Amino acid sequence: MTQFNKLYERVSAILLGEWDPIGIRDVPNAGDEYSSYATPIAKMIIARKSTFDLSNYLFRIEIDEMGLNGDKGRARSVAEKLKQLEECI
């Protein structure tokens, strides 16, 4: 497994376990629901984007792509966890 793949897996786990804006973490076979966001986020982490940038990206997904009201607090909290993954690269 490449370093990028490991990062991708960790990002995916955080998105499903911590972010989960549509509340599907306990739904069987929903593990890849957020996978389309994991690659861009992993690339942002590699590029050392700020917590603000990560948070804004998550928040925009909630609003623009999912049609939700968005939760800035959740997006910020998850972005902080994602930012810690820089230590893994």
Summary of the structure (lengths in Angstrom):
residues: 89
radius of gyration: 12.2
end to end distance: 13.7
largest distance: 36.9
contacts: 241
relative contact order: 0.19
helix: 69%
strand: 0%
